[in-house]
Amino acid sequence: MKQPEKAASPPEYQSFPPSSKRHVVVPVVGIGASAGGLEALEKFFTHMPPDAGIAFVVVTHLNPDRASLLPEIIGRKTSMQVQKAINSQPVMANRVYFIPPGKTMTIEPLAKRRAITESGSILI
């Protein structure tokens, strides 16, 4: 099976409204899936270009008492960096973030700092 190509550097987007400081605006796509969504996620990330300049946040139904293998499984389907969301981590383009078991993610207005807080909320 052909290995996916490595992702290029993410493009930069200017914030709106423009200001004197240069900001990078990263489009974020949220994807929700239930227990039966693995096949759909695999197909999606197999066909998603790795250099589209988008951050993906995947929220699934998880058992809080068990480790999730979703990041490892999806990581085999894309050359984007795939990882569990962790505290104070910047949200970057061309990456896939998975909600850890037992955590809550909240999408906040763009004016908020882009990071994942201690509570597991992702601020975008």
C-alpha positions in Angstrom: 0.0 0.0 0.0 1.4 3.4 -0.9 2.4 5.6 2.0 0.8 9.1 2.2 3.0 12.0 1.3 4.5 14.1 4.1 2.6 17.3 4.8 4.0 20.6 3.5 4.4 23.7 5.8 1.0 25.1 6.7 -0.1 28.2 4.8 -0.5 31.4 6.7 -3.9 33.3 6.8 -4.3 36.9 7.8 -6.7 37.5 10.6 -9.9 39.5 10.2 -10.2 42.4 10.8 -6.6 43.1 9.7 -4.5 44.6 12.4 -0.9 46.0 12.7 0.2 42.6 14.0 0.4 39.6 11.7 -1.8 36.7 13.0 -2.1 33.2 11.7 -5.7 32.1 11.4 -6.1 28.3 11.2 -9.4 27.0 9.9 -10.6 24.3 12.2 -12.9 21.4 11.2 -14.7 19.5 14.0 -15.6 15.9 13.4 -17.9 13.9 15.6 -18.3 10.2 15.5 -19.9 7.4 17.5 -18.4 4.0 18.1 -19.3 2.9 14.6 -17.5 5.8 13.0 -14.0 4.4 12.6 -14.4 3.3 9.0 -15.7 6.7 8.0 -12.8 8.4 9.8 -10.3 6.2 8.1 -11.8 6.9 4.7 -12.0 10.6 5.3 -8.3 11.0 6.4 -7.1 8.6 3.7 -8.5 11.0 1.1 -7.9 14.4 2.9 -4.9 16.2 1.4 -2.3 16.5 4.2 -1.4 20.1 3.3 -4.8 21.7 3.2 -4.0 24.2 5.9 -6.7 22.9 8.2 -6.6 21.7 11.8 -9.0 18.8 12.6 -10.5 18.2 16.0 -12.1 14.7 16.3 -14.5 14.1 19.1 -15.8 10.6 19.6 -17.7 8.6 22.2 -15.0 7.1 24.4 -14.9 4.9 27.5 -13.1 7.0 30.2 -11.7 3.9 31.7 -9.9 2.7 28.5 -7.1 4.1 26.4 -8.1 5.1 22.9 -6.2 3.7 19.9 -7.9 6.1 17.5 -4.9 8.4 17.0 -2.7 5.5 16.2 -5.2 4.0 13.8 -5.9 7.3 12.0 -2.2 8.1 12.0 -1.7 5.1 9.6 -4.2 6.7 7.1 -2.6 10.2 6.8 0.8 11.9 6.8 -0.6 14.7 9.0 0.5 14.7 12.6 -2.1 12.9 14.6 -2.2 13.3 18.4 -4.3 13.4 21.5 -5.2 16.9 22.6 -3.1 18.0 25.6 -3.1 21.0 27.9 -1.7 24.3 26.6 -1.0 22.9 23.1 -1.3 25.4 20.2 -3.8 24.4 17.5 -1.8 24.1 14.2 -2.8 23.5 10.6 -2.3 20.1 9.0 -2.8 18.3 12.2 -5.4 16.0 13.7 -6.3 16.3 17.4 -8.3 13.7 19.2 -10.2 14.2 22.5 -8.7 12.2 25.3 -11.0 9.8 27.2 -12.8 11.6 30.1 -12.2 15.1 28.8 -14.5 17.8 27.4 -13.6 20.1 24.4 -15.2 23.5 23.9 -14.7 25.6 20.8 -14.3 29.3 21.9 -14.4 32.5 19.8 -11.3 33.3 17.7 -10.5 36.2 20.1 -9.5 33.6 22.8 -6.0 32.2 23.0 -5.5 29.1 20.8 -4.6 26.4 23.3 -6.0 23.4 25.1 -6.6 24.2 28.7 -6.2 22.1 31.8 -9.8 21.1 31.7 -9.3 19.6 28.3 -11.2 22.4 26.6 -9.8 23.5 23.3 -9.8 27.2 22.7 -10.0 28.3 19.1 
